[in-house]
């Protein structure tokens, strides 16, 4: 089993960065420690991430009355729980295509969930009505005008941040305005043009960051128990080795809370009770209405 685990570890070490390197020696010298170390590696990966942060058109008939069909409408796809269905080894291999500003693993989970559809373009009145009906008002900033156009026309490409992979937004307009131009060298009109107002559908599946982390901790505990059980098999067969590797990849995938939330079928993670800028991470763009 040792050789297989070493190969897997080398393939994921770069994805986890510094946190993974801390545990690399343990895997190389004593693969049996892998199960014991998974939870610690995941926690270290989260800490590193935080430290690095400075089918077709459908009428919105199920939205509240008063919201008409928009110029560009997208079907809202509700997610499902894929935690016990996903092929984690395949997901980890997806990360080999990683490029700056993107999250290939989340993009693949979005594809599996059906979250990779277009966002819905709405009028100001439609956004107002959605918020009045219980939808969450959100704002997103952009550094350049061309990024606004790319976001609106799609596809939406998730990035990384303090709440894992996702599309970062804030319910605070002032925060979004500030990040369009932190140095305040641009005039107000330019900054406003680089900010997009949007709303999550009233029926979107949201969860707080604290709730999601608690759920993930319980799931990771189960993964650790299963890893220990396989590790303790005296004479592991080929299928035991394959299961061990799959479980290891499962734990490593959960290092990113955005990955975990999307696998659970969540549309967005509410980090407003954790972060001073009240940021959210949107995982399902089809749950968004964008004002244009």
C-alpha positions as CSV (number, residue, x, y, z in Angstrom):
1,X,0.0,0.0,0.0
2,X,2.9,2.3,0.7
3,X,3.9,2.9,-2.9
4,X,0.4,3.7,-4.0
5,X,0.0,6.2,-1.2
6,X,3.3,7.9,-2.0
7,X,2.2,8.4,-5.6
8,X,-1.1,9.8,-4.5
9,X,0.5,12.1,-2.0
10,X,2.9,13.5,-4.6
11,X,0.0,14.3,-6.9
12,X,-1.9,16.3,-4.3
13,X,1.0,17.9,-2.5
14,X,1.4,20.8,-4.8
15,X,-2.4,21.5,-4.7
16,X,-2.3,21.9,-0.9
17,X,1.0,23.8,-0.9
18,X,2.8,24.5,2.4
19,X,0.3,22.7,4.6
20,X,0.8,19.5,2.6
21,X,4.6,19.7,2.7
22,X,4.4,19.7,6.5
23,X,3.0,16.2,6.4
24,X,4.9,14.9,3.3
25,X,7.7,13.3,5.3
26,X,5.2,11.3,7.4
27,X,3.6,9.9,4.3
28,X,7.0,9.0,2.7
29,X,8.4,7.2,5.8
30,X,5.3,5.7,7.3
31,X,2.2,5.7,5.1
32,X,0.2,4.1,8.0
33,X,0.2,7.6,9.5
34,X,-1.9,8.9,6.6
35,X,-5.3,8.3,8.3
36,X,-4.1,10.0,11.5
37,X,-2.8,13.0,9.6
38,X,-5.7,13.8,7.2
39,X,-7.7,16.0,9.6
40,X,-4.6,17.9,10.6
41,X,-3.6,18.4,6.9
42,X,-7.0,19.7,6.1
43,X,-6.9,22.2,9.0
44,X,-3.5,23.4,8.0
45,X,-4.6,23.9,4.4
46,X,-7.5,26.1,5.6
47,X,-5.1,28.2,7.6
48,X,-2.8,28.7,4.6
49,X,-5.7,29.7,2.5
50,X,-6.9,32.3,5.0
51,X,-3.4,33.7,5.4
52,X,-3.0,34.2,1.7
53,X,-6.1,36.2,1.2
54,X,-4.7,40.3,1.5
55,X,-32.3,23.7,-19.7
56,X,-32.8,26.8,-21.6
57,X,-34.6,30.0,-21.0
58,X,-37.4,29.8,-18.3
59,X,-39.9,32.2,-17.1
60,X,-39.4,33.0,-13.4
61,X,-42.9,31.7,-12.6
62,X,-41.9,30.5,-9.2
63,X,-40.5,33.8,-8.0
64,X,-42.8,36.2,-6.2
65,X,-45.6,37.9,-8.1
66,X,-44.5,41.1,-9.9
67,X,-41.3,39.7,-11.3
68,X,-41.6,39.3,-15.0
69,X,-39.6,37.2,-17.4
70,X,-36.2,38.8,-17.8
71,X,-34.3,39.5,-21.0
72,X,-31.8,36.8,-20.3
73,X,-33.2,34.1,-18.0
74,X,-31.6,30.9,-16.7
75,X,-33.1,27.8,-15.2
76,X,-32.4,27.6,-11.5
77,X,-30.8,24.2,-10.7
78,X,-31.2,23.0,-7.2
79,X,-28.3,21.0,-5.9
80,X,-28.3,17.6,-4.2
81,X,-26.0,15.8,-1.8
82,X,-23.1,14.3,-3.7
83,X,-20.8,13.6,-0.7
84,X,-21.2,9.8,-1.0
85,X,-21.4,9.7,-4.8
86,X,-18.5,11.8,-6.0
87,X,-15.3,10.2,-7.4
88,X,-12.7,12.0,-5.3
89,X,-9.7,10.6,-7.1
90,X,-11.1,12.0,-10.3
91,X,-11.8,15.3,-8.7
92,X,-8.3,15.6,-7.4
93,X,-6.9,14.9,-10.9
94,X,-9.0,17.7,-12.2
95,X,-6.8,20.1,-10.2
96,X,-3.9,19.4,-12.5
97,X,-5.4,21.9,-14.9
98,X,-5.4,24.7,-12.4
99,X,-4.7,28.1,-13.6
100,X,-4.6,31.5,-11.7
101,X,-7.9,32.8,-10.6
102,X,-9.8,29.6,-11.2
103,X,-10.8,26.5,-9.2
104,X,-11.0,23.5,-11.5
105,X,-12.3,21.2,-8.8
106,X,-15.2,23.5,-7.9
107,X,-15.9,24.0,-11.6
108,X,-16.2,20.2,-12.0
109,X,-18.4,19.9,-9.0
110,X,-20.6,22.7,-10.4
111,X,-20.8,20.7,-13.7
112,X,-21.9,17.6,-11.8
113,X,-24.5,19.6,-9.9
114,X,-25.7,21.5,-12.9
115,X,-24.6,24.8,-11.3
116,X,-22.7,25.7,-14.5
117,X,-25.6,27.3,-16.2
118,X,-26.0,31.0,-17.0
119,X,-26.9,33.7,-14.4
120,X,-30.2,35.5,-14.9
121,X,-30.1,39.1,-16.0
122,X,-32.8,41.2,-14.3
123,X,-34.0,44.8,-14.1
124,X,-33.8,46.9,-10.9
125,X,-37.5,46.4,-10.2
126,X,-37.0,42.6,-10.5
127,X,-34.1,42.7,-8.1
128,X,-36.1,44.9,-5.7
129,X,-39.0,42.5,-5.8
130,X,-36.7,39.5,-5.2
131,X,-35.1,41.1,-2.2
132,X,-38.6,42.1,-0.8
133,X,-39.6,38.5,-1.1
134,X,-36.7,37.3,1.0
135,X,-33.8,37.1,-1.5
136,X,-30.4,38.2,-0.3
137,X,-29.1,41.4,-1.8
138,X,-25.4,41.1,-2.8
139,X,-22.7,43.2,-4.5
140,X,-19.6,42.2,-6.4
141,X,-16.7,44.4,-7.4
142,X,-14.4,44.3,-10.4
143,X,-11.0,45.9,-11.0
144,X,-11.6,46.6,-14.7
145,X,-14.6,47.2,-16.9
146,X,-13.9,44.2,-19.0
147,X,-14.3,41.9,-16.1
148,X,-17.8,43.2,-15.5
149,X,-18.7,42.2,-19.1
150,X,-17.1,38.8,-18.7
151,X,-19.0,38.1,-15.5
152,X,-22.4,39.1,-16.9
153,X,-22.0,37.1,-20.2
154,X,-20.5,34.1,-18.4
155,X,-19.6,31.5,-17.7
156,X,-19.0,32.5,-14.1
157,X,-15.5,31.3,-13.1
158,X,-15.0,30.7,-9.4
159,X,-12.0,31.9,-7.6
160,X,-10.4,31.4,-4.1
161,X,-10.6,33.3,-0.9
162,X,-11.1,33.1,2.8
163,X,-14.2,30.9,2.5
164,X,-12.6,28.5,0.0
165,X,-13.5,28.4,-3.7
166,X,-16.5,30.3,-4.9
167,X,-17.7,33.6,-6.4
168,X,-17.1,36.2,-3.7
169,X,-19.7,38.9,-3.0
170,X,-20.7,41.1,-0.1
171,X,-24.1,42.3,1.2
172,X,-22.4,45.7,2.0
173,X,-22.4,48.1,-1.0
174,X,-19.7,50.2,0.7
175,X,-17.4,47.2,0.8
176,X,-17.8,46.4,-2.8
177,X,-17.2,50.0,-3.8
178,X,-14.1,50.1,-1.7
179,X,-12.6,47.0,-3.4
180,X,-13.2,48.4,-6.9
181,X,-10.5,50.9,-6.1
182,X,-8.8,50.5,-2.7
183,X,-6.5,53.5,-3.4
184,X,-9.5,55.8,-4.2
185,X,-7.8,57.1,-7.3
186,X,-10.9,56.6,-9.5
187,X,-13.9,58.8,-9.5
188,X,-17.2,57.6,-7.9
189,X,-18.9,57.0,-11.3
190,X,-16.1,54.7,-12.4
191,X,-16.2,52.7,-9.2
192,X,-20.0,52.4,-9.4
193,X,-19.7,51.1,-13.0
194,X,-17.4,48.4,-11.7
195,X,-19.8,47.2,-9.1
196,X,-22.7,44.8,-9.8
197,X,-25.8,44.5,-7.8
198,X,-27.5,41.1,-7.6
199,X,-29.7,39.0,-5.5
200,X,-30.0,35.3,-4.5
201,X,-33.3,33.8,-5.2
202,X,-35.6,33.6,-2.1
203,X,-35.6,29.8,-2.3
204,X,-31.8,29.5,-2.6
205,X,-30.1,27.0,-0.3
206,X,-27.8,28.9,1.9
207,X,-25.8,28.0,4.9
208,X,-23.6,29.9,7.4
209,X,-19.9,29.3,7.3
210,X,-19.9,28.1,10.9
211,X,-22.7,25.6,10.2
212,X,-21.0,24.2,7.2
213,X,-17.6,23.9,9.0
214,X,-19.3,22.0,11.8
215,X,-20.9,19.6,9.3
216,X,-17.6,19.1,7.5
217,X,-15.9,18.3,10.8
218,X,-18.4,15.5,11.4
219,X,-17.9,14.2,7.9
220,X,-14.1,14.3,8.3
221,X,-14.3,12.4,11.5
222,X,-16.1,9.6,9.7
223,X,-13.5,9.7,6.9
224,X,-10.7,9.4,9.5
225,X,-12.5,6.4,11.1
226,X,-12.8,4.7,7.7
227,X,-9.2,5.3,6.9
228,X,-8.1,3.8,10.2
229,X,-10.2,0.7,9.6
230,X,-8.7,0.1,6.1
231,X,-5.2,0.9,7.4
232,X,-5.5,-1.8,10.1
233,X,-6.3,-4.6,7.6
234,X,-3.4,-7.1,8.0
235,X,-3.2,-8.1,4.4
236,X,-4.9,-5.5,2.3
237,X,-6.1,-6.6,-1.1
238,X,-6.0,-4.4,-4.2
239,X,-9.6,-3.1,-3.5
240,X,-8.5,-2.1,0.0
241,X,-5.6,-0.1,-1.4
242,X,-8.0,1.6,-3.8
243,X,-10.4,2.5,-1.1
244,X,-7.7,3.9,1.1
245,X,-6.6,6.2,-1.7
246,X,-10.1,7.2,-2.5
247,X,-10.7,8.1,1.2
248,X,-7.5,10.1,1.3
249,X,-8.5,12.1,-1.7
250,X,-11.9,12.6,-0.2
251,X,-10.4,14.2,2.9
252,X,-8.1,16.3,0.9
253,X,-11.0,17.6,-1.3
254,X,-12.8,18.8,1.9
255,X,-9.8,21.0,2.7
256,X,-11.6,23.6,0.6
257,X,-14.9,24.5,2.3
258,X,-16.3,25.7,-1.0
259,X,-15.8,22.2,-2.5
260,X,-17.5,20.7,0.5
261,X,-20.5,23.1,0.3
262,X,-21.0,22.6,-3.4
263,X,-20.9,18.8,-2.9
264,X,-23.6,19.2,-0.2
265,X,-25.7,21.0,-2.8
266,X,-25.5,24.5,-1.2
267,X,-26.0,27.5,-3.4
268,X,-24.0,30.0,-1.3
269,X,-22.0,30.2,2.0
270,X,-22.9,33.0,4.3
271,X,-19.7,34.2,6.0
272,X,-21.2,37.4,7.4
273,X,-21.0,36.1,11.0
274,X,-17.3,35.3,10.6
275,X,-15.7,38.0,8.4
276,X,-15.8,41.8,9.0
277,X,-16.6,42.5,5.3
278,X,-19.6,40.1,5.7
279,X,-18.5,38.2,2.5
280,X,-20.5,35.4,1.0
281,X,-19.2,32.7,-1.4
282,X,-21.7,31.9,-4.2
283,X,-21.4,28.3,-5.4
284,X,-24.3,28.1,-7.7
285,X,-24.5,30.9,-10.3
286,X,-27.9,29.8,-11.5
287,X,-29.3,30.9,-8.1
288,X,-28.3,34.5,-8.9
289,X,-30.2,37.4,-10.5
290,X,-27.9,40.2,-11.7
291,X,-29.1,43.7,-12.2
292,X,-28.4,45.3,-15.6
